[in-house]
Amino acid sequence: MNDRRTSLIAEAILLHLERYPGSADTLEGICLWWIDFSALGANLFSTRLALEQLEQEHRVERIMLGGRQLWRKSRETSNYTHH
């Protein structure tokens, strides 16, 4: 696991969510469309690690929709204090 890569991918995801706060997508969609995976060396595994890190920080959440797992900006974000 490359912690630096995971952090860069997490930053790219947060940047996307800042630009498009209503976004929600699958792991595959995030890896392909939200981040510059070639520049960051992202793949499904590293993108999942970044999403799980952000989920632990209450910055993103998983939802089920139509039998698919989607990731989106956490609805808790506005009530959660980051240090």
Summary of the structure (lengths in Angstrom):
residues: 83
radius of gyration: 12.0
end to end distance: 24.8
largest distance: 35.5
contacts: 223
relative contact order: 0.19
helix: 54%
strand: 17%
